[in-house]
């Protein structure tokens, strides 16, 4: 018993990050990140612009080496037709499931294909910090 | 016990009698010897080569698994069945089936149902007396109306006949000659691919649907797509009269045959592709073999490959 208690002292408290299951993930509500701006191009596609997250040290280096006096560094991302339509659905009220069904109906894809493409799209946007998922 | 023969049924079941499970509102599912009819509101997903999960409104309602053939020993089979019942949380295994699942008893030689402590069916096992295939079903729905729908669908479950080589799931239907077995599959956005091998291993067949076709055809022509899919730059492509179909064949020289065999590729290739304008999909079949192929085999296979509307 004493040995067990001693061993517990050496155990690290691992952070318990609970990954949502599929039902919870589909019930999530995507929302556009407030730091993202976008414009509509001539062909109807969207061009997103978002700040690049950088550590203060590298940010200072960039400012000193850059000739322009821009306060923040940004990246641009152009979405295709379907991506632009899906982006417009991120209104903070429509859940992922509804978006998947809408994409399936608009594009003629099956629900499975629509789910794969929408979740992959959300993953890509999430990695860049362009979208937040509200549970 | 002789199995009842299932009639050849049109995939959409539009002109069939009311008591036929393939009536409107139902769709046929056929995957690796698992066959049943489900409501059109269900979505069938392939979890493994012999494992299907059905969902309604993104909620799983039932899963069906095909197990390896049963051991001839009755004791070993009973042990397996009891183990599965425990996995499903059942407390009782019964040989008798409810009235609405009586059709399962007719289709299979032996059916065991698993019951919870409250007397609710949670799953069961069907053993086909002809082919000795074991099919395990697990009811995941909790809503009583949905459970009723599940039981109606389960009553149509069968393991097909040896001559049936039908693959009908998601939005496509494919009928193959007997003897082709599934090697691999891919379900991705805009791409559905199935790979089959003939019984003697000589032929390798790939079938795929690509969508949306209009966007793909903006970048490549139909014959270019066919050449890319067949991975054979020497493919001699011939276009159909309506420009929404083309087929190709390779006639490699001895040197080319040896080079391809050294790269572990089958040198004789036949391929066919069709643009289904109604559903905006491209359907293709690519057949490769070590020996020369009979004429237009890929064309024949493509004739039995179609996109079916699930709405």
Interface residues (C-beta under 8 A of the other chain):
Chain A: X22 X23 X26 X97 X107 X108 X109 X110 X111 X112 X113 X114 X116 X117 X120
Chain B: X43 X45 X58 X59 X170 X171 X187 X188 X189 X190 X192 X211 X212 X279 X280 X310
